[in-house]
Amino acid sequence: MRTILVDDERLALAQLKKLLERDIGDIEVIGMYTDPLQVCDQARKLRPDAVFLDIQMPGIDGLELAERLQSAVPEAEIVFVTAYDQYAVQAFELHALDYVMKPVQLDRLQKTIDRLKDRILSSCDNGTAEEPPVISCFHQIKFQLPGGQPLSVKWRTSKAQELFAYLLHHRDRTVDRETLFELLWPDFDSIRAAKQLYTTIYHIRQTLKSAGLQAVTIHSGELEVGYKLTIGEARLDVAEWEARLKRLPALEAGHMEEHEQVLGMYIGHYLGEVEYLWSEHERERLRRLWMHHAEGLSDYYLERGMIVAALQVNQRIQHYLPYDEESYFTLMKLYDSLGDTAGVEDQYWLLTSRLERELDSAVSPAITKWYDSWKEQRGRARLAGV
């Protein structure tokens, strides 16, 4: 394992180097630095597996330097070395792989090295997977590793979740820091906002690493004026869905299975669980694309008298767009054609309930007129004994 050490005290560096190389072994210290401002450039050249980083150093905060290192060498693990008491250390433990208290004890350092080796080995195993990981944005953000199931992400804070979502939304583009300050910390001055941003970026990187998504990285822009997220070989569900939608062949008998598959790939609105204001335009654009496709499928089935298939499509429309009157009206007529009186009644009641009680809005006159006429016909039919 190749490591670099950062501490403003030369004696502390020498002691840690001796413990790592002589007492533990199988560790190569490839760089030692007392000036933290030199570390990032050297780390880019040396590509260490791990960095042992003192927290209290002149000129730069340890958390800020750790954030810069994660940008310079995202594959490197960070271990904090600190003289803080145990209560303060708990805060750092949340976003570092480990911490070591000063004075450094050999047995405690051995546990850290064991954790480092396990993490590096795990990263190598994930990197050999044949299939790329998947990032899901329909409804909520989930990560899916090859061979696994989509899993919800345990974000350190809501700010970390939104910052990741925002950078993912603007992936492959550098977003300047001022934009991020205004989005997430509009009431903070630039110094406080910068510290929050450094820490939040660090949390995101640790979350990605813990999830096995080494392909997804966040880079500092030129002169660190912003950040850019790239997803590497990882796949994005919304992008794949839109690409498949645009490649669909014409609605014909031989292609209906493919059309149904693409319809089913839409499992919720874009970032629908959180509904960030900045994502509303994209959410609406994707929603309209899906709706246009669903309505096309419904029309295809209706024209061919495939009532059950049309029913299923409109039920799905209603599920994702519960205030779309047309789906209720279509379902009422479909249930009527099947002779399902209860189905018609349920759809009209559900529409009335949602519009009048939830939106304080009336059902459209055309639907009310159709329903009243249907009720009248049903009444006459009962009187006639039909």
C-alpha positions as CSV (number, residue, x, y, z in Angstrom):
1,M,0.0,0.0,0.0
2,R,1.4,3.4,-1.0
3,T,0.7,6.3,1.3
4,I,1.6,10.0,1.8
5,L,1.8,11.7,5.2
6,V,0.9,15.3,6.0
7,D,1.7,17.0,9.3
8,D,3.3,20.4,10.1
9,E,5.5,18.7,12.7
10,R,8.5,16.8,11.2
11,L,8.9,14.7,14.3
12,A,5.3,13.4,14.0
13,L,5.9,12.6,10.4
14,A,9.1,10.6,11.2
15,Q,7.4,8.7,13.9
16,L,4.4,7.8,11.8
17,K,6.6,6.7,8.9
18,K,8.5,4.4,11.3
19,L,5.4,2.8,12.6
20,L,4.0,2.2,9.1
21,E,7.1,0.9,7.4
22,R,9.0,-0.8,10.1
23,D,6.5,-1.9,12.7
24,I,3.5,-2.7,10.5
25,G,5.2,-3.4,7.2
26,D,3.8,-3.9,3.7
27,I,3.4,-0.1,3.7
28,E,5.4,2.3,1.5
29,V,5.5,6.0,2.5
30,I,6.0,7.7,-0.9
31,G,5.8,11.3,0.4
32,M,5.9,13.3,3.6
33,Y,4.9,17.0,3.7
34,T,4.9,19.7,6.3
35,D,3.4,22.3,3.9
36,P,-0.2,21.3,3.2
37,L,-0.3,23.6,0.1
38,Q,2.1,21.3,-1.7
39,V,0.1,18.2,-1.1
40,C,-2.5,18.2,-3.9
41,D,0.0,18.7,-6.8
42,Q,2.2,15.9,-5.4
43,A,-0.7,13.6,-4.8
44,R,-1.8,13.9,-8.5
45,K,1.7,12.8,-9.5
46,L,2.2,10.0,-6.9
47,R,-1.4,8.6,-6.9
48,P,-1.3,7.2,-3.3
49,D,-3.7,4.6,-2.0
50,A,-4.1,6.5,1.3
51,V,-3.3,9.9,2.8
52,F,-2.7,10.3,6.5
53,L,-3.7,13.9,7.2
54,D,-3.2,16.0,10.3
55,I,-6.3,18.1,11.1
56,Q,-4.7,21.1,12.8
57,M,-2.2,22.7,10.4
58,P,-1.4,26.4,9.7
59,G,-2.6,27.9,6.4
60,I,-5.5,25.5,5.6
61,D,-8.2,23.6,7.5
62,G,-7.8,19.8,7.5
63,L,-11.3,19.3,6.1
64,E,-10.7,21.7,3.3
65,L,-7.5,20.0,2.3
66,A,-9.2,16.6,2.5
67,E,-11.8,17.9,0.1
68,R,-9.2,19.1,-2.3
69,L,-7.4,15.8,-2.1
70,Q,-10.6,13.9,-2.9
71,S,-10.8,16.0,-6.1
72,A,-7.2,15.6,-7.0
73,V,-7.0,11.8,-6.2
74,P,-10.6,10.6,-5.7
75,E,-9.4,7.0,-5.4
76,A,-7.3,7.7,-2.3
77,E,-8.6,7.0,1.2
78,I,-8.3,9.7,3.8
79,V,-7.2,9.0,7.4
80,F,-7.3,11.9,9.9
81,V,-4.6,12.1,12.5
82,T,-5.7,14.3,15.4
83,A,-5.0,15.4,18.9
84,Y,-8.7,16.3,19.4
85,D,-10.6,14.7,22.3
86,Q,-12.9,11.9,21.6
87,Y,-16.0,14.0,21.4
88,A,-14.6,16.2,18.6
89,V,-13.3,13.2,16.8
90,Q,-16.8,11.8,16.4
91,A,-17.6,14.5,13.9
92,F,-14.6,13.7,11.7
93,E,-15.4,10.0,11.8
94,L,-18.6,10.6,9.9
95,H,-16.8,11.5,6.7
96,A,-13.3,10.0,6.9
97,L,-12.5,6.3,6.5
98,D,-10.8,6.5,9.9
99,Y,-9.1,8.6,12.4
100,V,-6.0,8.1,14.6
101,M,-5.5,9.8,17.9
102,K,-2.1,11.4,18.8
103,P,0.1,10.1,20.1
104,V,-0.3,7.3,17.6
105,Q,-0.5,3.8,19.1
106,L,0.7,0.8,17.1
107,D,-2.3,-1.4,17.8
108,R,-4.8,1.3,16.9
109,L,-2.8,2.1,13.7
110,Q,-2.9,-1.6,12.8
111,K,-6.7,-1.5,12.8
112,T,-6.7,1.4,10.5
113,I,-4.4,-0.3,8.1
114,D,-6.7,-3.4,8.1
115,R,-9.6,-1.2,7.2
116,L,-7.7,0.4,4.4
117,K,-6.7,-2.9,2.9
118,D,-10.3,-4.1,3.1
119,R,-11.6,-1.0,1.4
120,I,-8.9,-1.1,-1.3
121,L,-9.6,-4.7,-2.0
122,S,-13.3,-4.1,-2.2
123,S,-12.7,-1.2,-4.7
124,C,-10.7,-3.5,-6.9
125,D,-13.4,-6.2,-6.8
126,N,-16.1,-3.6,-7.8
127,G,-13.8,-2.3,-10.6
128,T,-13.7,-5.7,-12.3
129,A,-17.5,-6.0,-12.7
130,E,-18.6,-6.6,-16.2
131,E,-21.8,-4.5,-16.1
132,P,-21.6,-0.8,-15.1
133,P,-23.5,0.5,-12.1
134,V,-26.8,2.4,-12.6
135,I,-27.9,5.7,-11.0
136,S,-31.7,6.0,-10.8
137,C,-33.4,9.3,-10.8
138,F,-37.0,8.3,-11.5
139,H,-38.9,9.2,-8.3
140,Q,-35.8,9.0,-6.0
141,I,-32.1,8.7,-6.3
142,K,-31.0,5.1,-6.0
143,F,-27.7,3.3,-6.8
144,Q,-27.5,-0.2,-8.3
145,L,-24.3,-2.1,-8.5
146,P,-23.8,-5.0,-11.0
147,G,-25.9,-8.0,-10.0
148,G,-27.6,-6.1,-7.2
149,Q,-30.9,-4.4,-6.7
150,P,-31.5,-0.6,-6.7
151,L,-30.9,0.7,-3.2
152,S,-31.9,4.0,-1.6
153,V,-29.0,6.2,-0.7
154,K,-28.3,7.2,3.0
155,W,-27.2,10.8,2.6
156,R,-25.3,12.5,5.5
157,T,-27.5,15.6,5.1
158,S,-30.4,16.9,2.9
159,K,-27.9,19.4,1.5
160,A,-25.6,16.6,0.4
161,Q,-28.5,14.9,-1.4
162,E,-29.5,18.1,-3.2
163,L,-26.0,19.1,-4.1
164,F,-25.4,15.7,-5.6
165,A,-28.7,15.8,-7.5
166,Y,-27.9,19.3,-8.8
167,L,-24.4,18.3,-10.0
168,L,-25.8,15.2,-11.5
169,H,-28.5,17.2,-13.3
170,H,-25.7,19.4,-14.7
171,R,-23.2,16.5,-15.2
172,D,-20.2,17.1,-17.3
173,R,-20.5,20.8,-16.8
174,T,-18.6,22.9,-14.2
175,V,-21.0,24.7,-11.8
176,D,-19.4,27.8,-10.2
177,R,-19.3,28.0,-6.5
178,E,-21.4,31.2,-6.3
179,T,-24.3,29.4,-7.9
180,L,-24.0,26.6,-5.3
181,F,-23.8,29.1,-2.5
182,E,-26.9,30.9,-3.7
183,L,-28.8,27.5,-4.1
184,L,-27.9,25.9,-0.8
185,W,-26.7,28.6,1.6
186,P,-28.2,31.9,0.4
187,D,-28.1,33.4,4.0
188,F,-24.4,32.6,4.6
189,D,-21.5,34.8,3.8
190,S,-19.0,33.5,1.3
191,I,-16.5,32.1,3.9
192,R,-19.2,30.2,5.8
193,A,-20.8,29.0,2.6
194,A,-17.4,27.8,1.3
195,K,-16.8,25.7,4.4
196,Q,-20.2,24.1,4.1
197,L,-19.6,23.4,0.5
198,Y,-16.2,21.8,1.2
199,T,-17.7,19.5,3.9
200,T,-20.7,18.6,1.8
201,I,-18.6,17.7,-1.3
202,Y,-16.6,15.5,1.0
203,H,-19.7,13.8,2.4
204,I,-20.9,13.1,-1.2
205,R,-17.5,11.6,-2.2
206,Q,-17.5,9.4,0.8
207,T,-21.1,8.3,0.1
208,L,-20.2,7.4,-3.5
209,K,-17.1,5.5,-2.4
210,S,-19.1,3.6,0.3
211,A,-21.7,2.7,-2.3
212,G,-19.0,1.3,-4.7
213,L,-19.5,4.0,-7.3
214,Q,-15.9,4.8,-8.0
215,A,-16.9,5.7,-11.6
216,V,-18.8,8.8,-10.4
217,T,-16.4,11.6,-9.5
218,I,-16.6,15.3,-8.6
219,H,-13.8,17.5,-10.0
220,S,-12.8,20.9,-8.9
221,G,-12.8,23.4,-11.7
222,E,-10.0,25.7,-12.8
223,L,-8.7,27.6,-9.8
224,E,-11.3,25.8,-7.8
225,V,-14.0,28.2,-8.9
226,G,-16.6,25.4,-9.3
227,Y,-17.3,21.7,-9.5
228,K,-18.1,19.2,-12.2
229,L,-19.6,15.7,-11.8
230,T,-18.9,12.9,-14.3
231,I,-20.4,9.5,-14.2
232,G,-17.8,7.6,-16.2
233,E,-19.2,4.2,-17.4
234,A,-22.1,4.4,-14.9
235,R,-25.6,4.5,-16.5
236,L,-28.3,6.9,-15.8
237,D,-31.9,5.5,-16.0
238,V,-33.6,8.7,-17.2
239,A,-31.0,9.1,-20.0
240,E,-31.3,5.5,-21.1
241,W,-35.1,5.7,-21.0
242,E,-35.2,8.8,-23.2
243,A,-32.7,7.3,-25.6
244,R,-34.8,4.1,-26.0
245,L,-38.0,6.1,-26.3
246,K,-36.6,8.0,-29.2
247,R,-35.4,4.8,-30.9
248,L,-38.8,3.1,-30.7
249,P,-40.1,1.8,-34.0
250,A,-43.6,2.6,-35.2
251,L,-46.6,1.4,-33.2
252,E,-47.3,-1.9,-35.0
253,A,-48.2,-5.4,-34.0
254,G,-44.6,-6.7,-34.0
255,H,-43.3,-3.9,-31.8
256,M,-45.8,-3.7,-29.0
257,E,-43.7,-5.6,-26.4
258,E,-40.9,-3.1,-26.9
259,H,-43.3,-0.2,-26.5
260,E,-44.7,-1.7,-23.3
261,Q,-41.2,-2.2,-21.9
262,V,-40.3,1.4,-22.5
263,L,-43.6,2.5,-20.9
264,G,-42.8,0.5,-17.9
265,M,-39.2,1.9,-17.5
266,Y,-40.8,5.1,-16.3
267,I,-41.3,4.3,-12.6
268,G,-41.9,7.8,-11.2
269,H,-41.3,11.4,-12.1
270,Y,-37.8,12.8,-12.3
271,L,-36.6,13.5,-8.8
272,G,-40.2,13.3,-7.9
273,E,-39.7,12.4,-4.2
274,V,-38.0,15.7,-3.5
275,E,-39.3,17.9,-6.3
276,Y,-36.6,20.5,-6.2
277,L,-37.7,23.7,-7.9
278,W,-34.6,23.8,-10.1
279,S,-35.5,20.4,-11.6
280,E,-39.2,21.2,-12.4
281,H,-38.5,22.1,-16.1
282,E,-36.8,18.7,-16.7
283,R,-39.4,16.9,-14.7
284,E,-42.2,18.4,-16.8
285,R,-40.3,17.7,-20.0
286,L,-39.8,14.0,-19.3
287,R,-43.4,13.7,-17.9
288,R,-44.7,15.1,-21.2
289,L,-42.6,12.7,-23.3
290,W,-43.9,9.8,-21.3
291,M,-47.5,11.0,-21.4
292,H,-47.4,11.4,-25.2
293,H,-46.1,7.9,-25.5
294,A,-48.7,6.5,-23.1
295,E,-51.6,8.3,-25.0
296,G,-50.3,6.9,-28.3
297,L,-50.4,3.4,-26.9
298,S,-53.9,3.9,-25.5
299,D,-55.2,5.1,-28.8
300,Y,-53.6,2.2,-30.6
301,Y,-55.3,-0.3,-28.3
302,L,-58.6,1.5,-28.5
303,E,-58.7,1.6,-32.3
304,R,-58.2,-2.2,-32.3
305,G,-60.8,-2.9,-29.6
306,M,-58.1,-4.1,-27.2
307,I,-60.0,-2.9,-24.2
308,V,-58.1,-4.6,-21.4
309,A,-54.7,-3.3,-22.8
310,A,-56.1,0.2,-23.1
311,L,-57.5,-0.1,-19.6
312,Q,-54.1,-1.0,-18.2
313,V,-52.3,1.9,-19.9
314,N,-54.8,4.4,-18.6
315,Q,-54.6,3.1,-15.1
316,R,-50.9,3.7,-15.3
317,I,-51.5,7.2,-16.6
318,Q,-53.8,7.9,-13.7
319,H,-51.3,6.5,-11.2
320,Y,-48.6,8.9,-12.3
321,L,-50.8,11.8,-13.2
322,P,-53.7,11.7,-10.6
323,Y,-55.1,15.1,-11.7
324,D,-55.4,14.3,-15.4
325,E,-59.1,14.3,-16.1
326,E,-58.9,12.6,-19.4
327,S,-57.6,9.3,-18.0
328,Y,-60.6,9.1,-15.6
329,F,-63.0,9.9,-18.5
330,T,-61.3,7.2,-20.7
331,L,-61.5,4.7,-17.9
332,M,-65.1,5.4,-17.3
333,K,-65.9,4.7,-20.9
334,L,-63.8,1.6,-20.9
335,Y,-65.4,0.2,-17.8
336,D,-68.8,1.0,-19.4
337,S,-67.9,-1.0,-22.5
338,L,-67.0,-3.9,-20.3
339,G,-70.3,-3.6,-18.4
340,D,-68.5,-2.8,-15.2
341,T,-70.9,-0.4,-13.5
342,A,-68.9,-0.2,-10.3
343,G,-65.8,0.7,-12.3
344,V,-67.6,3.7,-13.8
345,E,-68.9,4.8,-10.5
346,D,-65.6,4.5,-8.8
347,Q,-63.8,6.5,-11.5
348,Y,-66.3,9.4,-11.3
349,W,-66.2,9.4,-7.5
350,L,-62.4,9.3,-7.5
351,L,-62.2,12.2,-10.0
352,T,-64.7,14.3,-8.0
353,S,-62.9,13.6,-4.8
354,R,-59.5,14.6,-6.1
355,L,-60.6,17.7,-8.0
356,E,-63.1,19.1,-5.6
357,R,-61.7,18.1,-2.3
358,E,-58.0,18.3,-3.0
359,L,-57.8,21.1,-5.6
360,D,-61.1,22.9,-5.0
361,S,-61.9,22.5,-8.7
362,A,-65.0,21.3,-10.5
363,V,-65.1,18.3,-12.8
364,S,-65.3,19.5,-16.5
365,P,-68.9,19.9,-17.8
366,A,-68.3,17.4,-20.6
367,I,-67.5,14.6,-18.2
368,T,-70.3,15.5,-15.9
369,K,-72.8,15.6,-18.8
370,W,-71.6,12.1,-20.0
371,Y,-71.8,10.7,-16.5
372,D,-75.3,12.1,-15.9
373,S,-76.5,10.7,-19.2
374,W,-74.9,7.3,-18.4
375,K,-76.7,7.3,-15.0
376,E,-80.0,8.2,-16.7
377,Q,-79.6,5.4,-19.2
378,R,-78.7,2.9,-16.4
379,G,-81.8,4.0,-14.5
380,R,-84.0,3.4,-17.6
381,A,-82.4,0.1,-18.2
382,R,-83.2,-1.0,-14.6
383,L,-86.8,0.1,-14.9
384,A,-87.1,-1.8,-18.1
385,G,-85.6,-4.9,-16.4
386,V,-82.6,-5.0,-18.6
